[in-house]
Amino acid sequence: MRYQVIGDTMPAVEVIFDKAGETMYTQSGGMAWMSEGVSMDSNMRGGLGKSIGRMFSGESLFMATYKAERPGAMIAFASTVAGEVLSVDIGASGGMICQKGAFLCAEETVNLSVALTKKMSAGFFGGEGFILQDISGSGMVFLEIDGNKVEKQLAPGEVIKVDTGNVVAFEKSVKYEVETVKGLKNIFFGGEGLFLTRLTGPGRVILQTQNFNEFAGRIARMIPGK
């Protein structure tokens, strides 16, 4: 297959299948447009247990699989918020851990499952922290970036602390923890929330400049109450 990312503010990835039988899958409702010669099958990819796990990690219970019926068929998947679409060769990267909702679409050979943090407290108190997405296998996967993408290559032992909603993905060699903001004044008056994500290298880290959940919350607070 071949692909191109098109658009700037609300980008999409357009895939051209090179031969019949090639497939892409996405969460339900992720397809934007397609040509003739593409068939669709909605299913609980991986069975009920994995489907429920994906639902808790921010994806739909059912996934939609699109198969090329002839060479040259085309399909596009559009982002849901303003930002970027990031392509990742999962086989070359050795797999990634992503925040929930980052997954846009992938080749059939890419596996999407739930990843749990080692510390239960990270999940109960860390917002995005407890339930993440484990992307493995081989082939191309496409991730949604809210705002602009920022990449960091952490050296062994190097630490970066990030607002949890600004983490997109990181390699499996990166250690992940959630820590509490220190100091009562910082907690009550700092305006940055109670928790930070602590990422320790080595490995690649992908961040985003916008936290869409925080942005949506600010919009919601401006809506007059009924």
Disulfide bonds with the S-S distance in Angstrom:
none
